[in-house]
Amino acid sequence: MDLALRIGEVVLSSGAGTADATATILAVTAAGGLRGCEVDITFTSIAISYQAAPDVAPETHMRVVRYRGQDFSRLTDVDRLVRRLASGEVTPEDAGRELARLVSAGPPFPRWSSVLAWGVMAGGATLLLGGGWLITLVAVLTAVVIELSNRWFNRQRLPAFYQQVAGAFVATAVALILYAIHAPVKPSLVVAAGIILLLAGIALTGAVQDAITGYYVTAAARSLEAMLLTGGIIAGVSLGITLGIKLGLPVAIEAQTIQLANLPIMVGSGALMAVAFAYASYAPLRSLLPIALVGAAGSLVFTVMARAEFGPAWSTAAAAFIVGLGGYSLGRRSGVPPLVVVVSGTVPLLPGLTIYKGLYELMGLGNLIGIVSLATAVAIGVALASGVILGEYVAQPIRREARRLEDRLAGPRLVGPRRPIRRRIQRPSHNTRRRRRTTS
């Protein structure tokens, strides 16, 4: 039970849905010989209850989930360990020792390369939005500064909300400086890239997955966390916009038009953003190629549908559906949880420019149409998460011999095994039993 709790903590803190964490915990307890365990997850804690017999009081263990972060390398290793444990390749004792080694191990890549990858992701965002090489370089440097400052704030135990405010304000301040010196670039793209950088760490997919699969308590908690962190971004950007207006530096939004002639650049930028985010989150190197393919496919579908005037929400939903559809198959084939591929593939679809547009219209121009733009950003976020989950439902094969665990949870597995593999007990043959009776 302790092993199941520690594994569940790693899975839940990595952004996996409650259904995935529950299925993983039950797989571990089943592999250890505990049948009929009850699991209760409240987003910040995990509890397991087991009753050995009807006339015996149940035994309950609980573990608090304190750390939350995106370490795809650790999530992949733990997922592989659970599969080996469920198939009987390792014993629970050996699995406990290996889990302690995985949790205490450092990141597989140097930390400076992760910081640089965040900068590359922001640069890819500016290319995706139609920026040139100069604004791309500025976005890379700004993202590096934001990431370094947020890591310092994290070491000082500053709450994530204030980190979001500080990061968004830094991006807006850089845009104000570019506007003040009359740089030949689009300053608003720096803000949009910064917003995408900060939005990438918000686990919106897990919130929608919990709501769809019936875990409403954790869905409400995840949604509140996503709203709070997004509110920090809005607060930082609005503070920068207000300061710019006071100084006579209104950083307006330049008109963005989608041209099919720029399709190769947009598709390549989407793949670059997905790969950079995955590398920054310490995803295994073998998963980078599938992530690039999924990111490019999502950007391609979004660009084509947006050009056909399907609207931003439906275009995002269709692109997210393709990401979920391809992420499940490619993730399993590359030996990583589909969550790693799916979350990375949705990064190019985040509504960074839409959020800034709504804030500028509301704060800078005093136009209530900004509320419509912000509502559009919310619709894009919901469409993004729900499209991914629908793609997972379609991609996951439905088999008649599915175990009762999968039927009861009724949700696609983004992390962990589809069902626990029961160990077969070697029974003596008929001749062996006859010889035993004869001997006795």
C-alpha positions as CSV (number, residue, x, y, z in Angstrom):
1,M,0.0,0.0,0.0
2,D,2.9,2.4,0.7
3,L,4.4,1.6,-2.7
4,A,1.1,2.3,-4.4
5,L,0.8,5.6,-2.6
6,R,4.3,6.7,-3.6
7,I,3.7,5.7,-7.2
8,G,0.3,7.5,-7.2
9,E,2.0,10.6,-5.9
10,V,4.4,10.7,-8.8
11,V,1.7,10.1,-11.4
12,L,-0.7,12.6,-9.9
13,S,1.9,15.3,-9.4
14,S,3.0,15.0,-13.1
15,G,-0.4,16.2,-14.3
16,A,-2.1,12.9,-14.9
17,G,-5.9,12.6,-14.5
18,T,-7.5,11.1,-11.4
19,A,-8.7,8.1,-13.4
20,D,-5.1,7.4,-14.5
21,A,-3.7,7.7,-11.0
22,T,-6.5,5.5,-9.6
23,A,-5.9,2.8,-12.2
24,T,-2.2,2.9,-11.6
25,I,-2.6,2.6,-7.8
26,L,-5.1,-0.4,-8.2
27,A,-2.6,-2.1,-10.6
28,V,0.1,-1.8,-8.0
29,T,-2.1,-3.1,-5.1
30,A,-3.4,-6.0,-7.3
31,A,0.2,-6.9,-8.2
32,G,0.9,-7.1,-4.5
33,G,-2.0,-9.4,-3.8
34,L,-4.5,-6.9,-2.4
35,R,-7.8,-7.3,-4.1
36,G,-10.7,-4.9,-3.7
37,C,-8.8,-1.9,-2.5
38,E,-10.7,1.5,-2.5
39,V,-8.8,4.6,-3.6
40,D,-9.9,8.2,-2.8
41,I,-8.0,11.1,-4.4
42,T,-8.7,14.7,-3.4
43,F,-6.0,16.4,-5.6
44,T,-3.8,17.1,-2.6
45,S,-4.0,13.7,-1.0
46,I,-4.3,10.1,-1.8
47,A,-6.0,7.5,0.5
48,I,-6.1,3.7,0.0
49,S,-8.4,1.5,2.1
50,Y,-8.2,-2.3,2.2
51,Q,-10.4,-4.8,4.1
52,A,-9.0,-8.3,4.4
53,A,-12.2,-9.9,5.5
54,P,-15.8,-8.8,6.2
55,D,-15.4,-9.1,10.0
56,V,-12.0,-7.3,10.0
57,A,-11.7,-3.5,10.3
58,P,-10.4,-1.9,7.1
59,E,-6.8,-0.6,7.0
60,T,-6.4,2.9,5.5
61,H,-3.2,4.7,4.4
62,M,-3.0,8.3,3.2
63,R,-0.3,10.3,1.5
64,V,-0.2,14.1,0.9
65,V,0.8,15.3,-2.6
66,R,3.0,18.3,-2.0
67,Y,5.2,18.6,-5.1
68,R,3.8,19.3,-8.5
69,G,5.9,19.6,-11.6
70,Q,6.4,18.3,-15.1
71,D,9.2,15.7,-15.1
72,F,8.3,13.5,-18.0
73,S,11.5,11.4,-17.6
74,R,10.5,10.4,-14.1
75,L,6.9,9.8,-15.1
76,T,8.0,7.5,-18.0
77,D,10.3,5.5,-15.7
78,V,7.6,5.1,-13.1
79,D,5.1,4.0,-15.7
80,R,7.5,1.4,-17.0
81,L,8.1,0.2,-13.4
82,V,4.4,-0.2,-12.9
83,R,4.0,-2.3,-16.0
84,R,6.9,-4.6,-15.0
85,L,5.4,-4.9,-11.5
86,A,1.9,-5.7,-12.9
87,S,3.4,-8.4,-15.2
88,G,5.4,-10.0,-12.4
89,E,8.8,-9.1,-13.7
90,V,9.8,-7.5,-10.4
91,T,8.7,-8.0,-6.9
92,P,7.1,-5.3,-4.7
93,E,10.3,-5.1,-2.6
94,D,12.5,-4.6,-5.7
95,A,10.0,-2.1,-7.1
96,G,10.1,-0.1,-3.9
97,R,13.9,0.2,-4.0
98,E,13.8,1.1,-7.7
99,L,11.1,3.7,-7.1
100,A,13.3,5.3,-4.3
101,R,16.2,5.5,-6.8
102,L,14.0,7.1,-9.5
103,V,12.5,9.7,-7.2
104,S,15.8,10.8,-5.7
105,A,17.6,10.9,-9.1
106,G,18.3,14.2,-10.7
107,P,17.1,15.4,-14.1
108,P,18.5,13.5,-17.1
109,F,19.6,16.7,-18.9
110,P,21.5,19.7,-17.6
111,R,19.3,22.4,-16.1
112,W,20.8,25.1,-18.4
113,S,19.6,23.1,-21.4
114,S,16.1,23.0,-20.0
115,V,16.1,26.8,-19.6
116,L,17.4,27.2,-23.1
117,A,14.6,24.9,-24.4
118,W,12.0,27.2,-22.8
119,G,13.5,30.1,-24.8
120,V,13.4,28.0,-28.0
121,M,9.7,27.3,-27.3
122,A,9.0,31.0,-27.0
123,G,10.9,31.7,-30.2
124,G,8.9,29.1,-32.0
125,A,5.7,30.8,-30.8
126,T,6.8,34.1,-32.4
127,L,7.5,32.3,-35.6
128,L,4.2,30.6,-35.5
129,L,2.5,34.0,-35.1
130,G,4.4,35.5,-38.0
131,G,7.3,37.2,-36.4
132,G,10.8,37.7,-37.9
133,W,14.2,36.7,-36.7
134,L,14.8,39.8,-34.6
135,I,11.6,39.5,-32.5
136,T,12.2,35.7,-32.3
137,L,15.6,36.4,-30.7
138,V,14.1,38.9,-28.3
139,A,11.4,36.4,-27.3
140,V,14.1,33.7,-26.7
141,L,16.0,36.0,-24.4
142,T,12.8,37.2,-22.6
143,A,11.7,33.6,-22.0
144,V,15.1,32.7,-20.5
145,V,14.9,35.6,-18.1
146,I,11.3,34.6,-17.1
147,E,12.3,31.0,-16.5
148,L,15.4,31.9,-14.5
149,S,13.5,34.4,-12.4
150,N,10.6,31.9,-11.8
151,R,13.1,29.2,-10.7
152,W,14.6,31.7,-8.3
153,F,11.2,32.6,-7.0
154,N,10.4,28.9,-6.6
155,R,13.5,28.3,-4.5
156,Q,12.3,31.2,-2.3
157,R,9.0,29.3,-2.0
158,L,7.0,32.1,-3.6
159,P,3.5,30.9,-4.6
160,A,2.9,30.1,-8.2
161,F,0.4,32.8,-8.6
162,Y,2.9,35.6,-8.0
163,Q,5.4,33.8,-10.3
164,Q,2.8,34.0,-13.1
165,V,2.3,37.7,-12.3
166,A,6.0,38.5,-12.4
167,G,6.6,36.5,-15.6
168,A,3.7,38.1,-17.5
169,F,4.8,41.6,-16.3
170,V,8.4,40.9,-17.6
171,A,7.1,40.0,-21.0
172,T,4.9,43.1,-21.2
173,A,7.7,45.3,-20.0
174,V,10.0,44.1,-22.8
175,A,7.3,44.9,-25.3
176,L,7.0,48.4,-23.9
177,I,10.7,48.9,-24.2
178,L,10.6,47.7,-27.9
179,Y,7.7,50.1,-28.5
180,A,9.6,53.0,-26.8
181,I,12.7,52.6,-28.9
182,H,10.7,52.2,-32.1
183,A,12.2,48.8,-32.9
184,P,11.2,47.4,-36.3
185,V,9.3,44.5,-34.8
186,K,5.8,43.6,-33.5
187,P,6.2,44.0,-29.7
188,S,2.9,42.3,-29.0
189,L,4.4,39.0,-30.1
190,V,6.8,39.0,-27.2
191,V,3.8,39.2,-24.8
192,A,2.0,36.5,-26.7
193,A,5.1,34.2,-26.5
194,G,5.4,34.9,-22.8
195,I,1.8,34.1,-22.2
196,I,2.2,30.8,-24.0
197,L,5.3,30.1,-22.0
198,L,3.4,30.5,-18.8
199,L,0.3,28.7,-20.0
200,A,2.3,25.6,-20.9
201,G,2.7,24.6,-17.3
202,I,-1.1,24.6,-16.5
203,A,-2.6,21.2,-16.5
204,L,-5.9,22.0,-18.2
205,T,-6.1,18.6,-19.8
206,G,-6.2,16.8,-16.5
207,A,-9.1,19.0,-15.3
208,V,-11.2,18.3,-18.3
209,Q,-10.4,14.6,-18.2
210,D,-11.5,14.4,-14.5
211,A,-14.7,16.2,-15.3
212,I,-15.5,13.9,-18.2
213,T,-14.6,10.7,-16.3
214,G,-16.8,11.7,-13.3
215,Y,-14.2,12.9,-10.8
216,Y,-15.8,16.2,-10.1
217,V,-14.1,17.0,-6.9
218,T,-10.6,16.9,-8.4
219,A,-11.9,18.4,-11.6
220,A,-13.1,21.5,-9.6
221,A,-9.8,21.7,-7.8
222,R,-7.8,21.5,-11.0
223,S,-10.0,24.0,-12.7
224,L,-9.6,26.4,-9.8
225,E,-5.8,26.0,-10.0
226,A,-5.9,26.6,-13.7
227,M,-8.1,29.7,-13.3
228,L,-5.8,31.1,-10.5
229,L,-2.6,30.6,-12.5
230,T,-4.2,32.1,-15.6
231,G,-5.5,35.0,-13.5
232,G,-1.9,35.6,-12.5
233,I,-0.9,35.9,-16.1
234,I,-3.8,38.3,-16.7
235,A,-2.9,40.4,-13.7
236,G,0.8,40.7,-14.9
237,V,-0.2,41.6,-18.5
238,S,-2.9,44.1,-17.4
239,L,-0.4,45.8,-15.0
240,G,2.0,46.2,-17.9
241,I,-0.7,47.5,-20.3
242,T,-1.8,50.1,-17.7
243,L,1.7,51.2,-17.0
244,G,2.3,51.6,-20.8
245,I,-0.8,53.7,-21.2
246,K,0.3,56.0,-18.3
247,L,3.7,56.4,-20.1
248,G,2.1,56.9,-23.5
249,L,3.3,53.5,-24.8
250,P,0.2,51.7,-26.0
251,V,1.5,48.4,-27.4
252,A,-1.4,47.6,-29.8
253,I,-2.2,44.3,-31.5
254,E,-1.1,44.1,-35.1
255,A,-3.5,42.4,-37.5
256,Q,-2.7,38.7,-37.9
257,T,-3.6,37.0,-41.2
258,I,-3.2,33.3,-41.9
259,Q,-1.6,32.7,-45.3
260,L,-1.3,29.3,-46.8
261,A,2.0,30.4,-48.3
262,N,3.4,30.4,-44.7
263,L,2.1,26.9,-44.0
264,P,5.5,25.2,-43.9
265,I,6.8,27.8,-41.4
266,M,3.8,27.5,-39.2
267,V,3.9,23.7,-39.3
268,G,7.6,23.7,-38.6
269,S,7.2,26.2,-35.7
270,G,4.5,24.0,-34.2
271,A,6.8,21.0,-34.2
272,L,9.6,23.1,-32.8
273,M,7.5,24.4,-29.9
274,A,6.3,20.9,-29.1
275,V,9.8,19.4,-29.1
276,A,11.2,22.3,-27.1
277,F,8.5,22.0,-24.4
278,A,9.1,18.2,-24.2
279,Y,12.8,18.7,-23.8
280,A,12.4,21.4,-21.2
281,S,10.1,19.0,-19.3
282,Y,12.8,16.3,-19.5
283,A,11.0,14.0,-21.9
284,P,13.0,10.9,-23.1
285,L,14.9,11.6,-26.3
286,R,13.2,8.7,-28.1
287,S,9.9,10.6,-27.7
288,L,10.9,13.8,-29.4
289,L,10.3,12.6,-33.0
290,P,6.7,11.4,-32.2
291,I,6.1,14.7,-30.4
292,A,7.4,16.7,-33.4
293,L,5.0,14.7,-35.7
294,V,2.0,15.3,-33.4
295,G,2.8,19.0,-33.0
296,A,3.2,19.5,-36.7
297,A,0.0,17.7,-37.5
298,G,-1.9,19.8,-34.9
299,S,-0.6,23.0,-36.3
300,L,-1.4,21.9,-39.9
301,V,-5.0,21.1,-39.0
302,F,-5.5,24.3,-37.1
303,T,-4.0,26.5,-39.9
304,V,-6.1,24.9,-42.6
305,M,-9.4,25.1,-40.6
306,A,-8.7,28.6,-39.5
307,R,-8.0,29.6,-43.1
308,A,-11.4,28.0,-44.0
309,E,-13.0,30.3,-41.3
310,F,-14.3,27.6,-39.0
311,G,-13.5,29.8,-36.0
312,P,-10.7,29.6,-33.4
313,A,-12.6,27.3,-31.0
314,W,-13.6,24.7,-33.6
315,S,-10.2,24.9,-35.3
316,T,-8.5,24.3,-32.0
317,A,-10.8,21.4,-31.2
318,A,-10.1,19.7,-34.5
319,A,-6.4,20.1,-34.1
320,A,-6.5,18.8,-30.5
321,F,-8.5,15.8,-31.7
322,I,-5.7,14.9,-34.1
323,V,-3.1,15.4,-31.3
324,G,-5.0,13.1,-29.0
325,L,-5.6,10.6,-31.8
326,G,-2.0,10.4,-32.8
327,G,-0.5,10.9,-29.3
328,Y,-2.0,7.7,-27.9
329,S,-0.6,5.5,-30.7
330,L,2.8,7.2,-31.1
331,G,3.3,7.4,-27.3
332,R,2.8,3.7,-26.8
333,R,5.0,2.8,-29.8
334,S,7.8,5.0,-28.5
335,G,7.6,3.5,-25.0
336,V,6.4,6.6,-23.2
337,P,3.0,7.5,-21.6
338,P,0.7,9.1,-24.1
339,L,0.4,12.0,-21.7
340,V,3.9,13.1,-22.6
341,V,3.1,13.3,-26.3
342,V,-0.3,14.8,-25.9
343,V,0.6,17.6,-23.5
344,S,3.6,18.5,-25.6
345,G,1.6,18.4,-28.9
346,T,-1.0,20.9,-27.5
347,V,1.5,23.6,-26.7
348,P,1.3,25.3,-30.2
349,L,-2.5,25.6,-29.8
350,L,-2.5,27.7,-26.6
351,P,-4.3,31.0,-26.9
352,G,-1.5,33.4,-26.0
353,L,-2.3,36.1,-28.6
354,T,-6.1,35.9,-27.9
355,I,-5.6,36.6,-24.2
356,Y,-3.4,39.6,-24.9
357,K,-5.8,40.9,-27.5
358,G,-8.7,40.7,-25.0
359,L,-6.7,42.4,-22.2
360,Y,-5.6,45.2,-24.5
361,E,-9.1,45.8,-25.8
362,L,-10.4,45.9,-22.3
363,M,-7.6,47.8,-20.5
364,G,-6.1,49.9,-23.3
365,L,-9.1,50.8,-25.4
366,G,-11.8,50.5,-22.7
367,N,-13.8,48.4,-25.2
368,L,-16.1,45.8,-23.7
369,I,-15.5,43.6,-26.8
370,G,-12.4,42.6,-24.9
371,I,-14.6,40.4,-22.7
372,V,-15.6,38.6,-25.9
373,S,-12.0,38.0,-26.8
374,L,-11.3,36.6,-23.2
375,A,-14.3,34.4,-23.5
376,T,-13.0,33.2,-26.8
377,A,-9.7,32.3,-25.1
378,V,-11.6,30.3,-22.5
379,A,-13.5,28.5,-25.2
380,I,-10.2,27.7,-26.9
381,G,-8.8,26.2,-23.7
382,V,-11.9,24.0,-23.2
383,A,-11.9,23.0,-26.8
384,L,-8.2,22.1,-26.6
385,A,-8.6,19.8,-23.6
386,S,-11.9,18.2,-24.7
387,G,-10.6,17.6,-28.2
388,V,-7.6,15.8,-26.8
389,I,-9.7,13.6,-24.6
390,L,-12.0,12.8,-27.4
391,G,-9.1,11.8,-29.6
392,E,-7.9,9.5,-26.8
393,Y,-11.3,7.9,-26.5
394,V,-11.4,7.1,-30.3
395,A,-7.7,5.9,-30.3
396,Q,-8.1,3.6,-27.4
397,P,-9.2,0.2,-28.7
398,I,-12.4,-1.1,-27.1
399,R,-12.1,-4.9,-26.4
400,R,-14.6,-7.3,-25.2
401,E,-12.2,-8.9,-22.7
402,A,-11.5,-5.6,-20.9
403,R,-11.2,-6.2,-17.2
404,R,-13.7,-4.8,-14.7
405,L,-11.2,-2.2,-13.6
406,E,-11.3,-0.5,-17.0
407,D,-15.0,-0.8,-17.2
408,R,-15.5,0.7,-13.8
409,L,-13.2,3.7,-14.4
410,A,-14.5,4.1,-18.0
411,G,-11.8,6.4,-19.2
412,P,-8.8,6.4,-21.5
413,R,-5.4,5.6,-19.9
414,L,-3.0,8.4,-20.5
415,V,-0.6,7.0,-17.8
416,G,-0.3,3.5,-16.4
417,P,-1.4,0.1,-17.6
418,R,-4.9,-0.5,-19.1
419,R,-5.6,-3.2,-16.6
420,P,-3.6,-5.0,-13.9
421,I,-2.2,-8.3,-15.0
422,R,-3.1,-11.1,-12.6
423,R,-0.4,-13.5,-11.7
424,R,-1.2,-17.1,-12.6
425,I,-0.7,-19.6,-9.8
426,Q,1.1,-22.7,-11.0
427,R,-1.3,-25.5,-10.1
428,P,-0.1,-29.1,-9.8
429,S,-1.0,-31.4,-12.7
430,H,-3.4,-34.4,-12.4
431,N,-0.6,-37.0,-12.2
432,T,1.2,-35.0,-9.5
433,R,-1.9,-34.9,-7.3
434,R,-2.5,-38.6,-7.9
435,R,1.1,-39.4,-6.8
436,R,0.6,-37.3,-3.7
437,R,-2.5,-39.2,-2.7
438,T,-0.8,-42.5,-3.3
439,T,2.2,-41.5,-1.2
440,S,0.0,-40.4,1.7
